[in-house]
Amino acid sequence: MKNRLKKHLPNAITCANLFSGCIGIVFAFQGNLIAAAYAIFLSAIFDFFDGLASRVLKSFSGIGKDLDSLADMVSFGVLPAVIMYQLLLQAHQIDNVSTYLNFIAFLIPVFSALRLAKFNVDTRQSENFIGLPTPANAILIASFPLIIDHHNRYYTPYLLNPYVLSVFIVIMCSLLVAEVPMMSLKFKNKDFNENIFRYLLLLFSAILILFFKFAAVPVVIFIYVTLSIIQFKFTHVSVMGGSSKDVKTSPDKHL
């Protein structure tokens, strides 16, 4: 019984991630973008804990890795795309912008699928990431309806501008598949020097979210990308290369 629990618990948590993503899609198509945004946050929590459970229980499998990618494709690919599509529908139509532009939102699941497929076969990503992780992109998009709901006068005009949203989609899709190293938030030890960029990110995030709440999320993601570039481009830290033995067999793709 104990061995069966160890084997299936991580996959059960991954399935909860998938279930949350499916429910979020329903909310998004119904126009309830707030509930859809919270569904992404809930999926991200499940995504974190399925990786944690697999490491703690030492329960890794090829099925778990593939299942995690499939769940992430729904929760962090399709769901944020539907949210973005609905935002484009709500956006002020400037100079009679064609409604066909709204379909640009569905580039998000296309590039998310490419990102997840690359992760599954890229042996360099056993310690850190190459390209923006799909949960980070999804969480950023999930913050938009919440910022608009709180009537943030600085962000809202941009978040309901079809041109701004379209450029944003192109940039984020590019980051998903870019050959840019991104740090993971997995702490393998408590050494401060080795984890200084992770500590800085957590510190900045806590302060910003405390004062600015959901409006802080875009800034936090920007800081994450910036610190990752600094860590890997301007220090001696490098992304670990790997051999075929290094291929990940765990469903651990959270930040």
N, C-alpha and C positions, 0 to 999 in steps of 0.2 A: 504493500500500500504506500509506504514511504517513497520507494523508488518511483512508483507511478506518479506520485504527486510532484516529485522533482522533475520528472520528464515532461509533464503536461502543464505545470503552472505557468512558465514563461509564455507558452503558446496561448494559454487561456487569457493572459493579460493582453497579448497581441490582438486576440479576437475582440477584446473589449475596446481596444483602440479602433479596430475596424467598425464595430457596431456604433461607436460614438460618431465616427465619420459619416456613416450612412444616415444616422438620425440628423446630423448637421446638414446634410445635403437636402433632406426633406424640409427642414426649417428655412434654408436659404431659398429654395424654390417657392416657398410660401411667403417670402418677403420678410421673414423674421430673422434679420441678419444678426441681431444681438444674441439670440439663442444659438445661431450657427457659429458665431465667433466663440462662444463659450464651449461649444462642442469641439472646436479645434484645440482650445486650451486643455480640455479633458483628455483628448486623444494624445496630446503631448505628454501629459502626466503618465498615461498608460505606456506610452512609448519609452519614457524614462525608466519606468519600473520593470518592463519586460526585459530590458537589457541588464538592469541591476539583478533581477531574479536569476537570469541565466548565468551571471557570473558568480553570484553567491552560492547557487545550487550546483554550479559546474555542469549545467545542462545545455549543451550546444548541439545543434543539429542542422543539417542542410535544409530540412523542412522548416525549421524555425526561422532561418535566414530568409527563405523565399516568402514565407507567410508574412514576415515583418515588412518586406518590400511591398507586397500586395496591399497590406493594411495601410502603409504610409502613402501609397499611390492614391488611395481613396481619401484618407483623412488630410493629407498634406499636399495633394495634387488636385483632385477633382473638387473637393469642398472649397478650398480657397478660390478656385477658378469660378465657381458658381457665385460666391460672394462678390468677387470682382465684377462678374457679368451683371449682377444686380445693381452694383454701384454705378456701372456705366449706364444702365437703364435710367437710373435716377439723376445722372449727371446733367448739368445744364447743357443743352445742345447749342454750342456756339457756332455761328455762321452755318447753320443747317448741316451739321456733321452727319455723315451717313450712318444709319443705324447698323450697317454692316461692320463698322469699326468695333462694335460691342463684342464681336466674336473673337477679337484679339485676346480676350480673357482666357480662352481655351488653349492658348500657347502655354499656359502655366502647367497643366497636367502633361502636355507633350514633353516639355523640358524637365519636369519632375521625373517622368518615366526614364528619360535619358540619364538623369542624375542617379537614380536608384539602380539602374542597370549597370552603370559604370562602377558604382560602389561595390556591387556584388562580385565584380571580376577584377577590380583594381587592387593589387596586392600592396600598393603604397599607402592605403588608407586603413591599415591595421591599428595605428596609434592616433592619427589625426585625419583630417578630411582634405580632399581636393575639390574645391567648389563649395558654394554655400549649401549647408544641409537643408533638406526640404522642410523639417519642422521650423527652422528659423524663418524661412520665407513665409510659411503658412501663418505663424504667429504674428509676423509683421502685418500681413493682410487682415488677419482677424482683429487687429487693433483699430482698423479704419472705421468700421461701423460704431465701435464703442467711443471713439474720439468724436465722431459726428453726433452721436446720441448725447454726448455731454456738451454739445454746442461750443466746441473749442473754436474761437474766432480766428485763430492763427492758421490752423490746419484745414478746417472744413472747406473753405473756398477752393483749395487745391485738390482735396479728396473728391470733390464733385465736379472736377474739370476733366472732360474726356481726353484732352490732349495730354495733361499731366499723368492721368492714369495709364494711358497708352505707352508713354515714354517709360513710366515706372515698370510696367509689365516687361517691356523689352530689356530694360536694365537688369531686372531680377532674374529673368530667364537666362540672360547671359551669365550672370553670376553663378547660377546653379550648375552650369557645365564648364565654367572657366577653370583653367589650370592654375588656380590660386589656392595656396595652402590655407586651411582654416583650422583653428585649434579646437580640440575636443575639451569638454568640461569634465572628463574623467580624471579624478585625482588618484594616481597610483601610490602616492606617498604624501607626507606632510611637509616635505622640504619646501621652504618658502621661495628660495631662488628658482627652483625648478618650476614652481607653480605661480610665479609672480603675476603673469598675465591673466591667469584664471582668477586670482584673488582681486586684481584690479577690476576685471569685468564684473565680478560679483559685487564689489564695493560700489562702483559707479551705478550699477543697475539698481541696487537697493536704495541709494540716495535719490536717484532720478524718479523711480517709481513711487517712493514715499511722498515726494513733492508734486509730481506731475501726473501720477497715476497712469492711465492708458496712453496718454499723450507722450509718455516717456519711451514707449516701446520702439518707435522708429529710431530714436536716438540711441537706444541700447543696441539695436541691431547694427547701426552704423559704427558704434564703438567696438562691437564684436569684430566686425570686418576690419576696422582700422588696427586694432590690437593684434589681430591675426597676421596682417601684413607686416606690422612692425616686428612681431616675434620671428617670423620666418624669413623676412627679407633683410632685416637690419641687425639680426643677432646671429649667433652661431647655431641656433636651433634649426634643424632641418626635418622635413618629412621623412619618416623612415621608409626606405625602399624595402622590397621584400622579394622572396622567392615564392615558388608555387606552394611551399609549405606554410606560407603566411596568410593564405586565403582565409578570410573570416568565415567562421561557421556558426557565429552567434548572431542573433537578430539585434545587434547593438548599434543603432545609428543615431541615437539621440545626441544632443550637443554635449 
